[in-house]
Amino acid sequence: MFTCRRSILVILLFSTSSIFIYFKDELYSYVYAEFFIPLLTSLDESYVQDITKTRKLLNIPRVIVSLSSFGPRLLLIDDTIHTVFRQSYKPDIVYLNIPKEIKRYNTTYEQIPHNINLLVKQYYPKIQILTGKDYGPSTKLLDYKIMEMEASQYLLHSILHIEKDPDSLIITIDDDCLYHPSTFAYLIGTVFNLPWNLIPAFLCETYNPRSKIWTWRSTRGKCYGILAAFGSVIYRRRDIDDTIFNYTDVPRSCYIHDDIYISGHLYRKHIRSYTIGRGTGLLDFGIPWSIKYNPKLTNLKLTHLTISKMKNTIELKNDCIRYFNYFR
């Protein structure tokens, strides 16, 4: 009965997605993301669960959300922040990290845009702005100054120094994505069920040094690759210690490719990625169901302010993953 029901749902999903692909440029629709994917995921007997629908009595620790942005990208971040606060499971705090100096672009930004001040007023005290040193995209986890809404003092800290409770959970997202309302709920529900050596994400990227081919892995299960942070990832605070600040002997390329560097830190602790996926087997393809790209960023052609558009980005990426032995 269960197999038959699941088969019917998979056929319906395939039909819906096929029609939508025909009419749209991206693998995302309201019906597809809001109904079919969560339904199939909830029927799958695995580690994957929605924390808001579990029957278990759980003591959920502090949940922290962190993202970084800068310059003109900040002007278009409102919708991303709104999707964070529309989650079915609300975080305890959101840190928006804004480095004043962007080393990879040799650019300095002194003023925080007015729309950011409005966002802080709207969601205060659940949101805090952190400004300080640029660690590339890793800034969402590493070093900052913290700016309180009602204070003029700047305190040298990092999110890892601010949030010290080893039981807390840190969710990272990207500033150019909009997130499905159940994204955080599935990350939290899944991390509770996984063993200590697995970290849930919605997408994993692998590299084969022989064929020199990068591959996106969205099929549900353990993945020997990189946690793709843009789809959203959750970390146990206890898994990230101060050695992550030690860039000694680390290639410069790892400063730029945060997904590889953070995944490498966990890899050294024998912690691997677990892909939540869609639970649809062969139909697990395309962008993660947890997100869609922010059309405002795409339409205004700010995509040049991304790592993928940097010179020699593939060579730098290969150099960093080689440092971590290709996660083998």
C-alpha positions, -999 to +999 in steps of 0.1 A: +000+000+000+028+024+010+048+016-022+017+021-044+009+054-028+044+066-031+046+055-068+014+076-075+029+106-058+061+103-077+042+102-110+022+132-101+054+150-090+071+142-123+042+154-143+039+186-124+077+193-126+077+185-164+049+210-171+066+236-150+100+231-166+083+237-200+069+271-189+097+284-167+135+287-168+141+272-133+131+241-114+108+258-090+071+265-086+048+272-058+029+239-061+061+219-066+080+233-036+051+240-013+032+207-017+048+178-034+083+179-020+074+183+017+047+156+012+071+131-003+097+139+023+073+134+052+064+099+038+100+088+035+112+066+064+147+081+070+166+105+091+148+134+074+120+150+095+102+183+100+108+193+136+074+211+138+056+178+130+075+154+151+057+136+180+089+132+200+094+154+231+126+173+223+144+199+241+154+221+211+186+242+218+192+278+207+189+281+169+211+308+153+210+319+117+239+337+101+245+352+067+269+377+051+264+404+025+280+436+013+278+467-009+250+468-035+239+433-026+226+447+007+201+468-011+183+437-023+185+415+008+151+424+022+132+394+007+158+370+020+155+383+055+117+382+053+118+345+043+140+338+074+113+352+097+085+334+079+100+300+087+077+275+103+104+272+130+116+306+140+153+311+149+163+326+183+186+351+166+197+362+131+232+377+125+237+397+094+274+401+088+286+431+068+324+434+063+334+470+056+363+460+034+360+434+007+395+422+000+387+402-032+373+433-048+396+458-032+366+478-021+356+495+011+320+503+023+315+527+052+278+532+053+251+507+062+222+512+038+189+526+051+169+494+042+191+475+067+183+499+095+146+494+086+150+456+088+166+459+122+138+480+135+112+456+121+127+424+136+146+438+166+157+421+189+158+390+168+183+404+143+218+419+149+242+435+125+279+425+127+306+445+110+343+439+108+370+419+091+363+402+057+370+364+057+355+360+023+321+342+023+333+325+055+325+358+072+291+343+081+310+321+107+343+338+115+354+372+127+334+404+132+325+435+153+290+434+167+268+465+164+238+466+187+208+486+175+208+509+205+245+511+212+274+530+196+301+508+210+317+481+188+328+449+205+354+427+189+339+393+186+330+366+162+298+346+161+317+316+174+329+338+204+294+352+209+276+318+207+296+295+229+269+270+240+281+236+224+245+224+222+233+254+200+227+250+163+240+274+136+221+276+103+239+295+074+222+308+044+231+330+014+220+366+008+208+360-028+183+331-021+147+330-009+140+301+015+111+277+016+092+281+049+101+245+060+138+248+053+149+253+090+123+228+103+138+201+082+174+210+090+167+209+127+145+178+126+171+159+106+202+169+127+184+155+157+181+121+140+216+119+124+246+103+142+273+127+154+294+123+122+268+136+098+257+171+091+225+178+071+224+200+040+201+202+010+229+198-016+264+184-018+292+190-043+318+164-052+350+164-072+367+136-091+404+143-094+408+118-121+381+131-145+384+166-130+347+169-130+326+187-103+292+171-096+261+183-077+247+155-055+211+160-044+202+124-039+193+117-002+220+102+019+256+104+030+279+124+006+317+125+004+319+161-007+313+197+001+283+211+021+266+235-004+258+264+019+236+283-006+209+257-001+212+261+037+233+241+061+230+235+099+260+230+121+263+217+157+282+244+176+303+218+193+317+206+159+333+240+152+363+248+175+390+275+174+412+256+150+389+269+122+406+303+127+440+289+120+448+296+084+485+286+088+496+266+057+460+269+042+460+279+006+448+314-002+421+298-023+404+285+008+398+320+020+376+325-010+358+292-012+341+290+022+321+259+015+353+239+010+371+254+040+342+249+064+335+214+051+373+207+053+372+217+090+345+191+096+362+166+074+393+166+097+369+157+125+355+128+104+322+146+099+305+142+066+276+158+047+241+142+046+219+154+018+183+159+027+172+159-010+137+153-022+134+116-014+123+109-050+152+088-062+159+094-099+139+126-097+164+142-073+178+168-097+179+205-101+182+232-075+174+222-039+138+225-030+148+246+000+155+277-021+149+297-051+172+325-064+163+361-056+150+374-090+159+410-080+196+402-079+194+384-112+174+411-129+198+438-118+228+418-130+246+419-097+257+383-102+292+396-111+296+402-073+299+364-068+328+340-064+318+321-096+326+353-116+361+358-102+391+352-123+406+317-121+378+306-097+379+270-109+417+268-104+414+283-069+386+259-061+406+229-072+436+241-052+415+243-020+399+209-023+433+194-030+444+207+004+417+185+020+426+155-001+394+158-022+374+147+009+383+110+002 
